């Protein structure tokens, strides 16, 4: 039996745009705060409980659909995609509509070994606009449009495919899901 969840570990950053603004002859108002980014993990990626004789896989998509290969589903917590909330505070109250160019990175393959069980997540998908898959180690750029206020917030989901190899026993796996979100530009 396997119960698998993927706690989300987040990193976020923002590239300083002040040099570009000052170089273009623009100065920030004295009351403006520096832009800031926050990414919160609202829900972990959960693959639920299942059994396999030797090898199998379970996919939980960003939309919540669940498929499996060579597994027997068991009762327990239901599978579900991870959910994150990205919040950008532009630092001023300008009423100008804007978009954000961000990058999203899953740094590498996520895996864990426990007893005679190895779990690996090497394929991820998301419901971010214009993006189907997140490939480990590859930066994906996304444009978030329709920001109207000082604070722009978006919720997005990440799903994945878990490959299981079992030589003996069972395990409760908690595979970290590292995610790095960087603001590249305010458009």
N, C-alpha and C positions, 0 to 999 in steps of 0.2 A: 504494500500500500504506500502511496506517495501523497503527501500534502505539500503543495508547492506554492510559495508566495515569493514575490520579488519586491523587497523593500526598496524604495526609490532613494537614491543618494543624488543630491542635486548640487550643481555648481552653476553659478551665473555670473556674468560680467558685463560691463558696459565699456565701450571704447570712448575715450574722451573726444568730444566733438568741439571743445573750446578752441583748440588751435586752429581748426578749420574755420570756425566762425570768426575768430579774431583776424585770421589771415584774409578773410573775405571782407573785412572792414565792418563787421557787425560786433556790437558789444552787448553783453547780457544785461538786462535790467538789474539794478542793485537788489531788488527784492526777490529775484529768481534764485531758486535752490538748484544745486547740480542735479542732472537727471539720475534716476536710480531704477534698478531692476530687482524684482523679487520673483522667485519661482517657488511655489509650494507643491508638495506632494499630497494630494487630497486622498488618493487611494492607491494601494499597491497592486501590481500585476499578480493575479492569482490564477493558478492553473487547476485548483481544486484537488480532489482525491481520486486516485485511480490505481489500477494494478496492471502490470505487464510481466510476462514470463522472462523475457531477456531484453528486448528493445522495443521502443514505441515512441510515439510523439503525440503531443496535444498542442493545438493552435487555439489561442484566444485572440480574436481580431480586435482592432480598435473600436469596432462597432458592437462588440460583445458576442459575436457568433463564435461557437465552439465546435471544433472538429477534432477527431483523434484517429490514430492509426496504430493498430496492434495493442490497444489498451482496453481495459474494462473499467468504465466509470464506477465510482463508489459514492455513497452518500457522504455529505459533509458540506463545508462552505462552498458555495457555487463559484465557478470560475468567473473572472471579470478582468477587463483591461485596467491598466494603471491610469490615473487621472491626475493632471497637473494644472495649476493655474499660474499663468504668466502675467505679471503686472509691471507696467512701465509708468513711472512718474516723470513727466518731461521737465518738471521743475518750475514751470511758470503757468499762468492762467490764460495764455493766449488762446483765443477762440478760433484759431485756424485749424482746419481739418488736416490731418497728417496720416502717413502710413509709416510702418516700421519694417526695416529689413533686419531679420534676425538669422542667426545660424543655430542649428540644433545638432548635437553630436552625442552619439552613444560611443564612448571611447573604445570599446572592444567587446569581444564575446563574453557573455556572463555565464559562469559555470560554478558548480559545487560538487564535491565528492563527499559522500557520507556512507560509511560502511561499504557495502558492495553495490552502491548506487551512484551513478554519475549523471548529473543533469546539466544540460548546456542549452543556452538560448543564443542562437546565432542569427536569427532573423526577426526583425521588428517591423511593425507597421504603425501608422498614425492617421488621425483624422485632421491633421493640420492642412490648411488649404493648399492644393496643388502638389501634395506630397503623398506618395503611396507607401514607400518603404523607407526605413532608416537602416542604413547599412553600417555595421560596426566599423569604427575607425574612419568613416567618411562624413565630412561636414555637409549638411543639407541646409540650403538657404531658403527662407520663407519670407514672403512679404505679407504683413498683416495690414489690411486696409480698413478704413472706416473709423479711425480714432478721431474723436470729436472733442474730448476734454483733456484736461491736464493729465488725468490718470486713464490709461488704456489697459484693459484687462481681457485676457482670452483664456478659456479653458480648453484643454485638448487631451486626447487619450492616446495611449500607446499600448499596442498588443504585441504578441510574439509567439514564436513556435519553440516549444521545449522538446528537446530530444533526450530520451532516457535510455541509459544502458544499465542493465542490472545483472550482476553475477550472483548475488545472494542477498537475503534479507529485504528490509524495507527502509524507508527514510522519510523524515520531514525535512524538506529542503527549503531554505530561505535564501534565494539567489539575489544578490544586490543588483539593482538596475541603475547604473550611473548614467546621468543625463546632464549635459552641459549646454546652456542656452546663453548666447551672446548677442547683444544688440550691436549691429554693424552700422546702421545709419537711421536717422529720422528723415523721412522723405516728405 
